[in-house]
Amino acid sequence: YHAHTRWYRAPEVMLNQQNYTETLDVWSIGCIFGELMTKQCLFQGMHNMKQVEKIVEIMGYPSEEDTAFISD
């Protein structure tokens, strides 16, 4: 089911970053590795904003430097 692929998307992708790099793939690999270690899905959002909320809930808020790519 394709909606579950959202669970592995980096927050930058869901916040409309235009430049896709290998670092975004590392996020996906980290999510899958985390699931293998915990035997449960880490971030199960039903839509992009809920997904970002779940990530922040577990990982904490990013620094201003980390969010500098977001434009108004």
PLY file of the C-alpha trace (Angstrom):
ply
format ascii 1.0
element vertex 72
property float x
property float y
property float z
element edge 71
property int vertex1
property int vertex2
end_header
0.00 0.00 0.00
1.70 3.18 -1.18
0.61 5.43 1.72
2.95 3.50 4.00
5.95 4.74 2.02
5.25 8.10 3.72
6.49 6.52 6.95
10.00 6.48 5.47
10.07 9.93 3.88
12.46 12.48 5.32
10.76 15.51 6.87
12.45 17.71 4.25
10.56 15.89 1.50
7.23 16.41 3.24
8.06 20.09 3.73
8.61 20.49 -0.02
12.38 20.62 -0.28
13.27 20.83 -3.95
16.80 19.37 -3.80
16.67 15.62 -3.26
20.04 14.25 -2.11
21.43 11.00 -0.75
20.97 12.29 2.80
17.22 11.88 2.37
17.78 8.22 1.53
19.80 7.86 4.73
16.72 8.98 6.69
14.69 6.19 5.08
17.35 3.61 5.84
17.49 4.84 9.44
13.74 4.45 9.80
13.85 0.90 8.48
16.82 0.05 10.73
14.96 1.50 13.72
11.95 -0.66 12.92
14.14 -3.75 12.71
15.63 -2.94 16.11
12.35 -2.06 17.88
10.07 -4.41 15.91
7.52 -1.61 15.45
6.84 1.21 13.01
8.38 4.45 14.24
6.42 7.17 12.43
2.91 6.18 11.29
1.36 9.40 10.01
-1.82 9.28 7.93
-0.87 12.45 5.98
2.24 14.62 5.65
1.56 17.01 8.53
0.64 14.19 10.91
3.83 12.45 9.81
5.91 15.53 10.65
4.12 15.82 14.03
5.02 12.21 14.87
8.65 12.78 13.90
8.86 15.91 16.10
7.14 14.06 18.94
9.86 11.39 18.94
12.92 13.31 17.69
12.24 16.76 19.15
12.14 20.11 17.37
14.88 20.82 14.83
17.27 23.75 15.23
16.86 26.95 13.20
19.88 25.88 11.15
18.16 22.58 10.30
15.02 24.37 9.12
16.73 27.18 7.17
15.64 25.58 3.87
11.94 26.24 4.63
10.64 29.41 3.00
7.40 31.25 3.81
0 1
1 2
2 3
3 4
4 5
5 6
6 7
7 8
8 9
9 10
10 11
11 12
12 13
13 14
14 15
15 16
16 17
17 18
18 19
19 20
20 21
21 22
22 23
23 24
24 25
25 26
26 27
27 28
28 29
29 30
30 31
31 32
32 33
33 34
34 35
35 36
36 37
37 38
38 39
39 40
40 41
41 42
42 43
43 44
44 45
45 46
46 47
47 48
48 49
49 50
50 51
51 52
52 53
53 54
54 55
55 56
56 57
57 58
58 59
59 60
60 61
61 62
62 63
63 64
64 65
65 66
66 67
67 68
68 69
69 70
70 71
